[in-house]
Amino acid sequence: MIYSLHTILVLGHILALALGLGSALIADYIVLRKLAFGTVSQKAAGQLIELSHAVCAGLVLIWITGALLVTDNALNAPASVMNQKLWAKLAIVTALTLNAVLLHRIVMPMVTRRVGQPLFGAAFNRLAIASTLLGAVSVVSWVFSAFLGVARELNGRENLVPILASYLGVLLVTWAMAVVMLWLMQQRRAGSKPFPFSGTHIPSS
């Protein structure tokens, strides 16, 4: 049985998505559940570095297989390149790529420097807020890209702006949930109520 090039490219695209999304979810779990206000172990730091490499590999494969798929579709159905869903997905993957660069330049070096210490320190501060934003962008972008890949009903029916507006809405909600989760975890571990963004603790009554 001979399979078409298009089928092979779609399979490669799905595998790249699984690699990137799966690695991003595991990395966020480690940060939120194990490192948020606990001590960074050498093992956990090594796991995060390995997962970040897997995310990057997934991104590279997403770009390669995606570009080949777009080229193949354009040759067989030129009108497909005008699909607004395609442009929305391109914008989101671009944001995901830029976010990955920031994660490698900001979060990964911070993790390696904080081995044996709390990742964010004892307080709920701006660094924790920024890190949750980067994590939210990573997970939401991967999941939303996957959604756009399977949502065939959007082809030719939705414009770019509503799709990106939905993406931003989901991103803001996810970020807010992550911030609240970190804040509650900090309260539970520290036994005091921190004043958000200042690093100052207010003793619990």
N, C-alpha and C positions, 0 to 999 in steps of 0.2 A: 504494500500500500504506500503510495507516494503522497506526502503531505505538502501543501502549498507553503511558500515562503511566508505569506501573511499569517498563517496559523502558527508557524514556528516563532515569528516575531511577537505575536500576541501572548504565547506561552512564556517567552522570555520576559515580556513586560510584566506579566502577572507574577512571575517568580521574583523579579526585581522589587516589585511592590511589596510582596510578602517579606522579603529580606529587610527592606528599609523600615516598613511599618512595624514588623515584629520586634526588631532591634530597638526602635524608638520607644515602643511601649514598655519593654523590659527595662530600658535605661531610666525612663521616668518613674517606674515603680521603685527601682533601687534608690533613686534620689528622694522621692516622697516618703517611702515607707522606712528606709533604713538609714539614710544619711541626713535627712532634713535638719534635725537638731541633735543627732547622735554623733559619735566619733567616726571619722572616716578611716576605714581599715585599708591596709595595703591591698587586700583581696578585692574589696569593693571598688577601689580606684582602678585596679587592673581590669575588672569586669567592665567598668564604664568606658575605659579606653578601647577595649576590644569591641564593645557594642557600637561605639562611635565610628570605628573603622568599618563595621558592617553596614551602618547607615550610609556612610559615604559610598561604599561599594554599590549599595542599592540605588543611590542617587545617580551614580555614573551609568549604571545599566538602564535606569529609567530614561535618562537623556538619550542614550544610544538607541535603545529599542524604540523609544517614542519618535525620535527623528526618522528612523527607518520606516516606521508605520505611517507617519504623516506623508513621507515621500511616496510610499507605495500607494496610499489612498489617493494622493494628488494625481498620480499617473493614471489610475484607473477611474477616478471620479473627481475631476478638478474642482467641482463645486464644494467638496467636503472641507476644503481649507477655509471656507467662509463660515463654517460652523462656529457660532459664538461660544458653545461649550468647550470647544477645542482651545480657543483663545483664553478662556477662563482657567482651564487646566494648565495652560502654559504659564499664565501669570502666577498661579498658586505654586507650581513647581519651582519657578524662579524665586519666589519668596522663601520656599523651603530650602533652596540651595544657599541663598544669602544667610538664612538663619543657621544653617549647618556650619558656615564659615565662622559666624559669631560664637557658636557653641564651642568650636575648636580653639578659638582665640581667647575666649573668656572663661567658659565653664571648665573645660578639660584641664587647663593649667592650674586653675583654682583648686580643683579636686586633688591633683598631685601635690600641690603645696600644703594642703590641709590634712595630709595623712597623719593620724594620731590626734587630730583636733576636730572640733565640730565644724561642719562644712560652712555654715552661715554664722558661726559664733553663737552666743547665748541669746541674742536678741533677734527680734523680727525686724529686719532692716531693709534698706533699699536694694541691697545685693540679692536678698531672698526674693524680693518682688521682681527684679529684672530676670533672675534665673527661672522663675515660674513662667514669665512671659515667653522666654525662649523655648521652654519645654512645651508650653501650650501651642505655640506656633508649629513646632515640630509635629506633635501628635495630630492636631487638627488638620494641618496641611496634608499629611499622609492619608488620613481617613477621608478627607473631602476629595482628594484626588482619586481615591479608590471609588468613592461614590459617583463622581463624574464619569469614571471609566465604565461603570455598569448602567448608569441612568440613560439608557437609549431614548427614553421618552422626552428628554430635553433637546435632542438633536433638532435643530432648526426651529425650535419653539420658544426658547428663552434667550434673552439678550445678555450681553456680558455683564452689565451693571447689576441686575437683580441677582445673578449668580454670585458675583463677588460680594454683594451686600449680605447675602445669606452666609457666605464664608466668614466675613468679618463678625457677623452676629454670633455665630457658633464659637468663634475664637474668643470673643470678649466674655461670653458666658463661661467657657472652659477656663479661661484665665482667672476669672473671679472665683470660681469653685476651687481652683488650685490654691489661690491666695488664702481663702477662708480655711481650707484644709490645713495648710501650713500654720496658720495662726492658732487654730485649735490644738494642733499637735504641740506647738510651742507652749501653750498654756498648760497642757497636761504634763509636759516634761519639766517645765520650770516651776510649776506650782505658783505662778504669779501672772498677772495680766500686763502684758507689754503695751506700751503706748505705741500704736502703729507708726512705723517709719523713723522713729526717733531713737530706738534702742533703749529707751528708758522703761524700767519695770515699775508697775504699780502693784504693791503687795496685795494679795487676795485677802478679802475680809473673812 
